[in-house]
Amino acid sequence: MGNIGITIKRFLGNKNTVTIIGVVVGIAVLYFGYNWRVNQAVQPMTVPCAKEEIPGNTMITANMLKPNGCKVPKALVDSTPELVRINSEVIGKYVSWDTTIPEGSLFYKRQLKIAAEMPDAMLRDIPEGYTVFALPVTLNSTFGNSIMPENFIDLYFKALDDTGIIIFGRFIESIQVLAVKDQQGNHVFSSASRGIPSELMFAVPDEYHDLLMRARFIRSNNIEILPVPRNASYSENPGETQITSTEIREFINAKSVTAQQNVGLERPSDVDQGLNNQQQS
């Protein structure tokens, strides 16, 4: 027993032996460490993915997701901060109006919006005393789709007076565009649209809405309402929405009249009863 111990001591005391053992241990550490890291990197993780194609402006529901999700390498998840990892971060969100989620696709944070961030959300939050106005436009009149939701623009007025002289000038300034839609009612900048604008939607004070509507129906003077985009600073620091031309307002008023509405108008049955009473008397 003593001889065995002496032999082991001599063996371990040999520099060559120590070197060999060190090399073997180092290789083992590298081998097992590498395998551990590889296994960690390729270890699959389950993340939400689309069961079907989900177009823009659509609220995502649970039945639009694959029940068991999709498995992806953990390394991909760790290296992609934008990747959504759990269903609760997807369900109830809206697909952004400028994209579509393909069938089988994973979800990325930049593709998802809450309701308040969607263009139509502004239509649901119109202030008291304001009314939505839809201005017919074309690709040319929007300067090749240069007018986008949330931009602040001006409206110019063009018409002929009764002598044939052109009336032209800025009519209303600092109007925020709520949406740009095509003929099918799709948002022009969404994947569901061909990108050809048909109308700009914005909200203006009731008085301005009344003037704009009357101007659209005046046919005899070749009236046009022209949207004019401004620079980024104009949208970032918007002023008050206001009429800038009294002359144009007076021109529209002179060419039309707003029908007065009777507040508390009698119900038809009440009117009929009143007529009957008059006839009987």
Backbone bond lengths (Angstrom), bond angles and torsions (degrees), N, CA, C in turn:
res aa  C-N    CA-C-N  psi(-1)  N-CA   C-N-CA  omega(-1)  CA-C   N-CA-C  phi
1 M - - - 1.465 - - 1.518 110.52 -
2 G 1.343 113.51 -40.51 1.451 117.51 178.81 1.500 112.16 -65.57
3 N 1.334 116.54 -37.38 1.471 120.54 179.84 1.529 110.62 -64.96
4 I 1.331 115.23 -37.00 1.472 118.71 -179.86 1.519 109.61 -64.67
5 G 1.319 117.55 -42.10 1.454 121.15 179.91 1.510 111.26 -63.39
6 I 1.368 115.95 -41.13 1.468 119.85 179.13 1.521 110.31 -63.72
7 T 1.345 115.55 -39.90 1.475 120.32 -179.29 1.532 110.58 -63.64
8 I 1.319 115.72 -43.31 1.477 120.05 -179.86 1.518 110.61 -64.25
9 K 1.338 116.18 -39.72 1.457 120.20 179.38 1.520 111.10 -62.61
10 R 1.348 114.05 -45.25 1.457 118.17 179.37 1.544 110.58 -63.38
11 F 1.340 114.63 -39.23 1.477 119.12 -178.57 1.534 111.15 -63.98
12 L 1.336 113.87 -44.33 1.460 117.69 -179.84 1.513 112.32 -73.13
13 G 1.340 114.94 -24.72 1.457 118.42 -179.86 1.514 113.19 -78.18
14 N 1.285 117.68 -12.68 1.454 122.30 179.49 1.537 109.39 -73.69
15 K 1.333 115.85 126.72 1.464 119.67 -177.16 1.522 112.03 -61.31
16 N 1.289 116.92 -37.67 1.470 120.18 -179.96 1.523 110.82 -64.32
17 T 1.318 114.47 -37.77 1.467 118.85 179.76 1.524 110.36 -65.13
18 V 1.328 115.74 -44.63 1.462 120.11 179.76 1.522 110.73 -61.44
19 T 1.311 115.34 -41.25 1.471 119.26 179.36 1.519 111.00 -62.34
20 I 1.329 116.38 -45.14 1.469 120.55 -179.44 1.528 110.26 -62.16
21 I 1.343 115.27 -45.21 1.467 119.16 179.74 1.528 109.96 -61.20
22 G 1.337 116.66 -42.89 1.464 120.33 179.48 1.514 111.72 -60.81
23 V 1.344 115.24 -41.66 1.469 119.02 179.65 1.518 110.51 -64.44
24 V 1.341 115.82 -44.14 1.465 120.19 -179.31 1.531 110.75 -62.14
25 V 1.325 116.20 -45.36 1.467 120.31 179.33 1.524 110.47 -62.70
26 G 1.342 116.10 -42.17 1.465 119.57 179.18 1.523 111.70 -61.53
27 I 1.340 115.75 -43.23 1.470 119.94 178.85 1.520 110.31 -63.24
28 A 1.320 116.58 -41.03 1.466 120.37 179.93 1.524 110.87 -63.40
29 V 1.338 115.25 -43.26 1.456 118.91 179.73 1.522 110.49 -63.17
30 L 1.340 116.01 -45.25 1.454 119.77 178.66 1.519 111.53 -61.64
31 Y 1.330 116.19 -42.70 1.464 121.00 -177.60 1.528 111.30 -63.19
32 F 1.343 115.09 -52.04 1.470 118.32 -177.63 1.538 111.53 -70.13
33 G 1.349 116.14 -36.58 1.455 118.89 177.76 1.530 111.79 -64.33
34 Y 1.332 115.44 -42.60 1.467 119.63 179.02 1.525 110.98 -62.80
35 N 1.337 115.23 -46.25 1.472 118.84 179.20 1.524 111.61 -60.76
36 W 1.338 115.92 -38.41 1.464 119.10 -179.46 1.531 110.42 -65.12
37 R 1.340 115.59 -43.90 1.456 119.72 -179.57 1.533 111.05 -65.85
38 V 1.318 116.60 -40.82 1.467 120.03 178.76 1.524 110.04 -63.06
39 N 1.330 115.86 -44.47 1.470 119.16 -179.82 1.526 111.11 -62.75
40 Q 1.335 115.66 -38.76 1.456 119.01 178.08 1.526 111.56 -65.24
41 A 1.344 115.32 -38.99 1.459 119.39 -177.15 1.521 112.60 -70.29
42 V 1.323 115.97 -39.03 1.471 119.12 -176.03 1.520 112.04 -93.89
43 Q 1.309 117.32 -4.01 1.458 119.84 178.48 1.530 109.15 -58.63
44 P 1.306 118.29 122.29 1.471 120.20 -175.13 1.530 112.49 -71.78
45 M 1.325 115.18 143.74 1.451 122.34 173.39 1.526 108.19 -122.25
46 T 1.315 116.69 147.63 1.465 121.32 179.87 1.528 109.47 -96.49
47 V 1.340 115.54 126.43 1.462 121.30 179.06 1.527 108.47 -130.85
48 P 1.337 117.95 160.13 1.469 120.11 179.99 1.532 111.49 -64.42
49 C 1.331 116.35 145.35 1.469 121.18 173.41 1.524 108.85 -149.86
50 A 1.321 115.70 158.58 1.466 122.20 -172.64 1.531 111.54 -79.06
51 K 1.329 115.33 131.34 1.461 120.94 175.79 1.521 110.54 -79.43
52 E 1.339 116.76 -22.68 1.456 123.04 -176.83 1.516 109.03 -148.08
53 E 1.308 117.09 168.10 1.468 119.71 175.83 1.525 108.87 -69.25
54 I 1.326 115.90 133.60 1.463 120.95 -179.06 1.527 107.92 -119.73
55 P 1.338 118.20 111.01 1.473 120.32 -177.59 1.520 112.17 -73.73
56 G 1.332 115.84 167.32 1.455 121.50 177.66 1.515 111.93 -61.19
57 N 1.328 116.36 155.52 1.474 124.52 179.58 1.520 113.13 69.34
58 T 1.339 117.90 13.87 1.458 121.49 -178.80 1.520 110.66 -101.37
59 M 1.338 116.55 134.01 1.464 119.75 174.46 1.525 108.54 -79.61
60 I 1.316 116.75 130.84 1.464 121.90 -175.83 1.523 109.88 -83.52
61 T 1.325 115.79 128.08 1.461 122.19 176.97 1.519 109.55 -112.63
62 A 1.327 116.38 167.10 1.464 121.18 -176.44 1.516 112.37 -60.61
63 N 1.339 117.24 -35.29 1.465 118.79 -177.15 1.529 113.15 -75.64
64 M 1.344 117.47 -1.90 1.466 120.58 174.44 1.532 111.33 -89.90
65 L 1.340 116.46 -5.34 1.462 121.12 -178.39 1.525 110.28 -104.90
66 K 1.321 116.28 148.46 1.466 119.88 174.03 1.528 108.36 -65.14
67 P 1.341 117.66 131.50 1.465 120.25 -175.14 1.525 113.37 -55.50
68 N 1.334 116.50 -38.76 1.464 119.86 -176.93 1.528 112.79 -102.83
69 G 1.333 116.36 10.64 1.452 120.19 179.20 1.516 112.88 64.79
70 C 1.319 116.04 -163.03 1.468 122.91 177.30 1.526 108.57 -127.45
71 K 1.326 115.72 141.85 1.457 120.66 179.74 1.529 109.50 -94.39
72 V 1.318 115.72 129.45 1.469 121.96 178.75 1.523 108.33 -134.35
73 P 1.335 118.18 155.17 1.474 120.30 179.14 1.525 111.53 -60.14
74 K 1.305 115.45 141.50 1.464 120.30 -179.98 1.528 111.08 -59.79
75 A 1.337 116.27 -32.79 1.467 119.47 -179.81 1.523 110.87 -61.85
76 L 1.334 116.49 -37.01 1.466 119.79 178.41 1.524 110.73 -65.34
77 V 1.328 116.18 -42.96 1.461 120.38 179.55 1.527 110.48 -62.71
78 D 1.335 116.06 -45.91 1.468 120.18 -177.91 1.522 112.67 -65.32
79 S 1.327 116.76 -30.43 1.466 120.29 -175.87 1.531 112.81 -93.05
80 T 1.345 117.79 0.78 1.467 121.24 -177.42 1.522 109.66 -126.38
81 P 1.310 118.19 85.26 1.470 121.03 -178.71 1.526 113.25 -59.04
82 E 1.355 117.78 -27.08 1.463 122.11 -178.05 1.528 112.63 -74.20
83 L 1.340 116.96 -16.35 1.456 120.45 -176.35 1.527 110.72 -71.35
84 V 1.333 116.86 130.36 1.463 121.57 178.55 1.526 108.62 -81.19
85 R 1.334 116.32 131.79 1.459 120.45 -171.45 1.524 114.38 -104.27
86 I 1.336 117.87 -22.96 1.468 118.90 -175.58 1.530 110.19 -131.50
87 N 1.332 116.07 150.64 1.465 122.03 -175.59 1.521 113.19 -59.81
88 S 1.325 116.94 -35.12 1.464 119.88 -175.55 1.527 112.16 -64.75
89 E 1.339 117.56 -18.73 1.460 120.82 178.01 1.527 111.71 -87.29
90 V 1.348 116.07 -1.25 1.465 121.13 -178.60 1.528 111.16 -113.91
91 I 1.330 115.69 -48.49 1.471 120.68 -174.94 1.536 110.28 -63.57
92 G 1.330 115.36 130.31 1.457 120.93 -179.12 1.511 113.91 92.22
93 K 1.337 117.25 -11.45 1.466 120.99 176.32 1.539 109.13 -85.08
94 Y 1.322 115.99 165.12 1.460 122.46 177.66 1.519 109.82 -107.91
95 V 1.338 116.18 142.94 1.454 120.24 171.82 1.528 107.33 -72.94
96 S 1.316 117.06 130.90 1.460 121.00 -177.88 1.518 110.87 -54.38
97 W 1.337 115.82 146.83 1.456 121.10 -175.07 1.523 113.55 -66.19
98 D 1.338 118.07 -13.93 1.457 120.12 -177.72 1.528 113.33 -106.30
99 T 1.333 117.47 20.46 1.459 119.13 -179.03 1.525 111.07 -149.94
100 T 1.330 116.12 172.98 1.469 124.18 173.82 1.514 107.88 -137.14
101 I 1.327 117.45 141.36 1.461 122.03 176.20 1.529 107.75 -93.98
102 P 1.327 119.18 111.75 1.474 120.20 -179.73 1.531 111.66 -68.34
103 E 1.319 115.65 158.91 1.471 120.94 176.04 1.530 109.11 -60.85
104 G 1.337 116.51 133.63 1.455 121.75 179.28 1.516 114.79 82.32
105 S 1.341 117.10 -1.61 1.464 120.30 -176.63 1.521 111.67 -79.42
106 L 1.307 115.73 151.59 1.453 121.61 171.02 1.533 108.40 -78.42
107 F 1.320 116.60 169.57 1.462 121.21 -178.88 1.529 110.23 -109.81
108 Y 1.337 114.90 138.03 1.457 120.94 178.45 1.532 109.15 -120.62
109 K 1.317 115.92 143.91 1.464 120.82 -172.76 1.523 112.39 -57.44
110 R 1.323 117.01 -35.45 1.472 119.65 -177.57 1.529 111.84 -67.33
111 Q 1.342 118.06 -18.20 1.471 121.18 -179.41 1.522 112.24 -85.86
112 L 1.326 117.60 -12.79 1.457 121.31 -171.09 1.526 110.85 -109.06
113 K 1.329 115.15 141.36 1.457 121.33 -179.94 1.523 109.55 -132.59
114 I 1.326 116.02 151.15 1.457 119.31 169.65 1.531 107.82 -84.44
115 A 1.314 116.92 165.45 1.471 121.08 -174.46 1.526 111.82 -55.70
116 A 1.327 117.07 -39.18 1.471 120.68 -176.37 1.524 112.72 -66.91
117 E 1.346 117.12 -19.36 1.461 120.49 -178.94 1.521 112.74 -89.96
118 M 1.336 118.00 -7.48 1.456 121.20 -178.88 1.526 110.46 -80.90
119 P 1.347 117.08 147.19 1.474 119.64 -177.97 1.517 113.32 -56.60
120 D 1.339 117.59 -40.98 1.461 119.98 -177.74 1.527 112.52 -69.66
121 A 1.334 116.66 -13.00 1.463 118.65 178.65 1.516 110.14 -61.07
122 M 1.328 116.92 -34.13 1.458 120.34 179.21 1.524 111.21 -64.31
123 L 1.339 116.08 -32.05 1.457 119.45 179.76 1.522 110.98 -68.67
124 R 1.333 115.69 -25.70 1.463 119.18 -179.42 1.526 111.87 -84.15
125 D 1.317 116.23 -12.05 1.474 119.93 -175.13 1.515 111.54 -119.66
126 I 1.336 116.10 40.21 1.460 120.04 179.77 1.536 108.93 -68.43
127 P 1.332 118.44 130.44 1.469 120.11 -179.88 1.530 111.73 -64.77
128 E 1.307 115.73 156.67 1.462 121.10 175.67 1.528 109.22 -61.24
129 G 1.342 115.47 134.94 1.455 119.76 -179.79 1.512 113.89 89.27
130 Y 1.337 117.24 4.04 1.457 122.20 177.59 1.526 109.37 -115.99
131 T 1.331 116.19 153.71 1.458 122.12 178.74 1.521 109.21 -135.79
132 V 1.327 116.17 143.94 1.464 121.03 178.51 1.520 109.93 -75.31
133 F 1.312 115.70 135.56 1.471 121.88 176.63 1.518 108.18 -123.64
134 A 1.337 116.69 133.88 1.461 121.93 177.54 1.523 108.64 -107.65
135 L 1.312 116.50 114.41 1.460 121.69 -178.00 1.525 109.63 -96.95
136 P 1.330 118.53 118.35 1.470 119.98 177.25 1.533 110.55 -62.58
137 V 1.331 116.11 134.76 1.464 120.99 -179.32 1.524 109.79 -140.95
138 T 1.313 115.21 172.66 1.462 122.46 174.28 1.525 108.11 -130.21
139 L 1.314 115.44 175.98 1.462 119.40 177.15 1.525 110.22 -61.90
140 N 1.326 116.64 -37.26 1.469 120.27 -179.95 1.527 111.74 -70.43
141 S 1.336 116.69 -43.54 1.462 118.72 -175.67 1.526 112.61 -71.39
142 T 1.337 117.05 -16.45 1.469 120.27 174.53 1.527 111.05 -97.22
143 F 1.335 115.41 16.22 1.466 121.51 177.20 1.532 110.94 56.93
144 G 1.346 114.29 46.54 1.462 118.99 177.72 1.510 113.33 66.45
145 N 1.349 116.03 45.50 1.466 122.03 179.79 1.529 112.78 64.22
146 S 1.331 115.89 33.72 1.466 119.40 176.90 1.522 112.14 -82.88
147 I 1.332 116.92 -12.13 1.467 120.73 -179.72 1.521 108.19 -97.79
148 M 1.305 116.85 122.69 1.462 122.26 -174.25 1.524 110.46 -124.96
149 P 1.342 116.94 161.33 1.463 119.82 176.74 1.529 111.59 -54.38
150 E 1.317 115.62 141.25 1.463 125.61 179.48 1.519 113.13 81.53
151 N 1.335 118.27 -9.32 1.469 119.66 173.04 1.530 109.97 -66.70
152 F 1.325 116.22 148.32 1.460 121.81 170.08 1.519 107.85 -101.67
153 I 1.328 116.21 129.10 1.460 121.48 -176.22 1.531 109.65 -129.72
154 D 1.325 115.72 173.18 1.463 122.33 171.76 1.522 108.96 -112.28
155 L 1.324 116.41 155.01 1.458 121.79 173.29 1.527 108.74 -111.57
156 Y 1.331 115.29 125.61 1.465 121.17 176.35 1.526 109.52 -103.05
157 F 1.310 114.84 155.65 1.465 121.83 -174.94 1.524 108.80 -121.14
158 K 1.336 115.14 134.78 1.457 120.25 176.46 1.525 108.85 -134.48
159 A 1.333 116.67 133.80 1.468 120.67 -179.97 1.518 109.24 -160.05
160 L 1.323 114.97 168.38 1.466 121.60 171.45 1.514 108.33 -108.85
161 D 1.346 116.68 133.44 1.464 117.18 175.29 1.533 109.10 -80.86
162 D 1.293 116.95 -178.16 1.466 120.27 -173.95 1.520 113.01 -67.73
163 T 1.331 117.72 -13.82 1.465 120.76 178.25 1.525 112.13 -99.38
164 G 1.346 116.10 0.57 1.463 120.10 179.65 1.505 114.66 91.81
165 I 1.322 118.17 3.49 1.466 121.83 177.89 1.528 109.63 -80.29
166 I 1.335 115.86 137.99 1.460 120.97 -179.60 1.522 110.83 -76.53
167 I 1.327 115.44 130.17 1.470 122.13 171.46 1.520 106.65 -103.61
168 F 1.317 117.61 122.75 1.466 120.11 -177.53 1.520 109.36 -146.10
169 G 1.324 115.80 137.56 1.460 119.38 176.65 1.515 111.54 171.13
170 R 1.319 114.08 171.61 1.463 118.89 177.29 1.521 108.91 -72.20
171 F 1.321 115.60 131.83 1.461 121.78 -175.49 1.528 111.54 -103.89
172 I 1.335 117.16 -54.56 1.470 122.02 -179.93 1.522 108.06 -131.13
173 E 1.317 117.16 135.15 1.459 120.56 -179.34 1.521 111.92 -113.74
174 S 1.332 114.23 156.52 1.471 123.32 173.47 1.526 112.34 59.31
175 I 1.327 115.98 62.85 1.469 122.48 175.91 1.523 108.52 -108.15
176 Q 1.321 117.11 128.09 1.461 120.37 179.31 1.522 110.83 -85.95
177 V 1.329 116.00 127.87 1.469 121.67 177.21 1.522 108.64 -77.47
178 L 1.333 116.34 124.71 1.461 120.42 179.59 1.518 111.71 -89.45
179 A 1.323 117.12 -35.19 1.461 120.90 -178.90 1.512 109.65 -160.26
180 V 1.338 115.35 153.67 1.462 122.44 173.23 1.528 105.95 -122.95
181 K 1.334 117.00 117.27 1.463 119.92 -173.00 1.522 111.95 -122.49
182 D 1.350 114.60 154.51 1.461 119.96 176.76 1.527 109.88 -93.22
183 Q 1.325 117.19 -172.32 1.463 120.73 -175.72 1.518 112.73 -65.58
184 Q 1.325 117.57 -24.39 1.465 121.32 179.68 1.529 112.33 -89.56
185 G 1.323 116.97 1.13 1.457 120.08 179.96 1.513 113.77 85.40
186 N 1.345 117.57 6.26 1.464 120.60 177.53 1.523 109.89 -82.25
187 H 1.316 115.73 151.08 1.459 119.82 174.60 1.522 108.52 -67.77
188 V 1.316 116.02 128.13 1.460 121.46 -173.70 1.528 112.05 -57.29
189 F 1.326 116.75 -34.76 1.460 119.24 -174.89 1.532 112.69 -93.20
190 S 1.328 117.45 15.39 1.463 121.00 175.77 1.513 109.02 -98.02
191 S 1.335 116.53 163.02 1.459 121.34 -178.90 1.519 112.08 -69.49
192 A 1.341 117.60 -16.05 1.462 120.83 -179.01 1.520 112.08 -80.53
193 S 1.333 117.35 -8.07 1.461 121.28 -175.63 1.525 110.80 -107.92
194 R 1.339 115.20 154.59 1.461 120.67 174.17 1.524 111.17 -83.06
195 G 1.321 116.56 -0.82 1.454 120.17 176.43 1.509 115.17 81.94
196 I 1.349 117.61 18.12 1.461 120.94 179.99 1.525 108.18 -106.28
197 P 1.329 118.33 109.64 1.468 120.96 -175.49 1.520 112.20 -70.87
198 S 1.327 115.01 143.88 1.460 121.61 177.51 1.532 111.35 -120.77
199 E 1.349 116.21 -29.86 1.459 118.77 179.34 1.515 111.39 -155.65
200 L 1.332 114.06 146.41 1.457 121.46 170.22 1.521 107.58 -101.22
201 M 1.321 116.23 137.99 1.457 120.22 179.43 1.516 109.36 -116.15
202 F 1.326 115.15 131.36 1.463 120.53 176.38 1.520 108.53 -151.71
203 A 1.304 115.72 166.94 1.467 121.51 -179.90 1.518 108.93 -113.50
204 V 1.320 115.70 133.79 1.465 121.49 -179.94 1.524 109.15 -132.11
205 P 1.322 118.33 160.31 1.470 119.97 174.81 1.524 110.28 -54.34
206 D 1.333 116.28 149.89 1.467 121.06 -175.48 1.527 112.51 -53.57
207 E 1.332 117.50 -39.23 1.461 120.65 -179.68 1.525 111.20 -61.94
208 Y 1.348 116.13 -42.11 1.461 120.23 -179.69 1.529 110.29 -68.57
209 H 1.322 115.70 -38.56 1.469 119.98 177.97 1.522 110.17 -60.31
210 D 1.325 116.06 -41.94 1.462 121.17 179.32 1.535 110.56 -61.00
211 L 1.323 117.06 -44.38 1.461 121.09 179.67 1.529 111.44 -64.69
212 L 1.324 116.36 -44.15 1.463 120.27 -179.22 1.525 111.50 -63.94
213 M 1.330 116.78 -41.20 1.463 120.05 179.19 1.525 110.64 -64.36
214 R 1.330 117.24 -42.88 1.463 120.24 179.91 1.529 111.20 -65.65
215 A 1.343 115.80 -38.49 1.462 119.54 178.43 1.529 111.19 -61.80
216 R 1.334 116.72 -36.48 1.469 119.98 179.74 1.517 111.86 -65.59
217 F 1.325 117.30 -30.03 1.466 120.28 -174.66 1.526 113.22 -92.50
218 I 1.324 117.12 -6.58 1.466 119.65 176.59 1.530 108.07 -80.93
219 R 1.320 116.85 112.92 1.462 120.78 -174.42 1.524 113.17 -98.23
220 S 1.313 117.56 -22.57 1.456 120.48 -169.22 1.521 113.80 -75.42
221 N 1.318 118.88 -15.76 1.463 120.37 -173.81 1.532 113.36 -116.21
222 N 1.334 116.85 17.27 1.472 121.38 176.88 1.534 112.44 50.77
223 I 1.316 115.26 48.62 1.465 120.04 -176.22 1.525 111.06 -74.47
224 E 1.327 115.94 137.58 1.463 122.78 173.99 1.529 109.08 -131.52
225 I 1.338 115.36 137.26 1.461 121.51 172.31 1.522 106.25 -106.72
226 L 1.318 117.57 118.88 1.463 122.30 -171.33 1.531 111.27 -113.67
227 P 1.345 118.04 121.37 1.467 119.97 175.87 1.524 110.39 -77.89
228 V 1.315 116.30 138.08 1.466 120.82 -179.81 1.528 108.52 -129.18
229 P 1.337 118.01 114.97 1.476 120.02 179.08 1.517 110.83 -73.05
230 R 1.317 115.77 156.41 1.467 121.63 177.81 1.526 108.15 -121.73
231 N 1.334 117.23 -172.82 1.462 119.70 -177.97 1.529 111.70 -83.66
232 A 1.329 115.27 176.65 1.471 120.64 -176.08 1.518 111.48 -61.98
233 S 1.322 117.10 -37.31 1.463 120.78 -179.09 1.524 111.40 -62.04
234 Y 1.321 116.06 -34.04 1.466 120.96 -179.91 1.533 110.48 -62.96
235 S 1.350 116.31 -38.26 1.460 120.79 179.20 1.519 112.03 -78.74
236 E 1.315 116.38 -32.45 1.463 120.36 -178.69 1.524 111.91 -75.19
237 N 1.328 116.79 -26.95 1.472 121.29 -179.83 1.523 109.66 -128.97
238 P 1.334 116.91 65.84 1.466 119.64 -173.87 1.524 112.39 -69.89
239 G 1.335 113.67 145.42 1.450 119.02 173.96 1.518 110.30 -93.86
240 E 1.301 116.28 -172.08 1.462 121.45 179.42 1.522 109.87 -74.80
241 T 1.330 115.89 138.62 1.460 120.13 174.69 1.526 108.45 -69.02
242 Q 1.332 116.94 121.84 1.455 118.93 -176.81 1.524 111.85 -155.84
243 I 1.325 114.81 154.03 1.456 121.47 175.39 1.529 108.32 -75.68
244 T 1.319 116.21 132.68 1.462 120.26 -176.47 1.525 112.82 -108.78
245 S 1.335 117.28 -2.04 1.465 119.34 -179.24 1.524 110.64 -135.15
246 T 1.316 116.01 107.15 1.463 120.96 175.22 1.533 110.46 -65.81
247 E 1.327 117.18 -34.49 1.469 121.80 -179.24 1.528 110.99 -60.77
248 I 1.343 116.18 -43.43 1.471 119.47 -179.91 1.520 110.15 -67.58
249 R 1.325 116.88 -41.64 1.462 119.64 178.47 1.533 110.36 -60.09
250 E 1.324 116.96 -44.76 1.468 120.06 -179.93 1.527 111.60 -66.11
251 F 1.336 116.96 -34.31 1.463 120.56 178.05 1.530 110.23 -62.84
252 I 1.345 116.56 -45.79 1.473 120.06 179.53 1.527 110.29 -64.62
253 N 1.333 116.68 -43.09 1.463 120.29 -179.86 1.529 111.70 -62.41
254 A 1.342 115.92 -35.16 1.465 119.64 -178.78 1.526 111.89 -71.99
255 K 1.338 116.34 -23.10 1.455 120.76 -176.89 1.530 113.19 -96.97
256 S 1.315 116.96 -2.78 1.464 119.23 -175.74 1.525 109.58 -155.25
257 V 1.297 115.11 170.60 1.452 121.01 176.85 1.517 108.29 -143.67
258 T 1.305 115.87 143.17 1.454 120.12 178.23 1.525 109.49 -92.09
259 A 1.337 115.50 125.84 1.458 119.41 179.53 1.524 109.59 -64.83
260 Q 1.315 115.99 131.10 1.463 120.50 178.99 1.526 109.92 -74.29
261 Q 1.317 114.64 139.13 1.459 119.82 179.51 1.521 109.12 -103.22
262 N 1.336 115.31 132.57 1.451 121.10 -179.85 1.519 109.93 -85.06
263 V 1.296 115.00 112.66 1.463 119.52 178.89 1.521 108.80 -73.48
264 G 1.328 116.83 132.17 1.457 120.63 179.74 1.515 111.87 73.59
265 L 1.338 117.74 32.86 1.461 121.90 179.64 1.517 110.21 -57.93
266 E 1.317 115.85 138.06 1.460 119.80 -177.53 1.512 110.92 -63.96
267 R 1.310 116.24 146.94 1.457 121.58 176.49 1.514 109.49 -68.32
268 P 1.354 118.35 151.50 1.462 120.71 179.89 1.516 113.29 -51.32
269 S 1.316 117.59 -39.24 1.465 120.52 -179.05 1.525 110.82 -64.13
270 D 1.365 115.33 -36.63 1.461 119.53 178.90 1.524 110.84 -68.31
271 V 1.363 114.99 -39.87 1.457 119.23 178.63 1.521 110.85 -64.05
272 D 1.336 115.75 -45.62 1.461 120.34 179.62 1.519 110.90 -59.57
273 Q 1.346 116.71 -41.44 1.453 120.49 -179.58 1.522 110.49 -64.60
274 G 1.373 115.01 -37.64 1.457 118.61 178.50 1.518 111.91 -64.70
275 L 1.345 117.80 -39.80 1.450 121.68 177.78 1.522 110.85 -64.83
276 N 1.314 116.95 -41.55 1.449 121.21 179.17 1.521 110.96 -60.90
277 N 1.324 116.12 -41.95 1.446 121.19 -178.90 1.540 110.18 -63.88
278 Q 1.378 114.90 -38.56 1.457 118.69 179.65 1.523 110.95 -66.68
279 Q 1.348 116.34 -40.71 1.452 120.49 -179.34 1.530 111.60 -65.31
280 Q 1.349 115.13 -39.10 1.461 119.28 -178.69 1.534 111.17 -67.80
281 S 1.353 114.54 -32.92 1.456 117.21 -179.50 1.531 112.28 -77.23
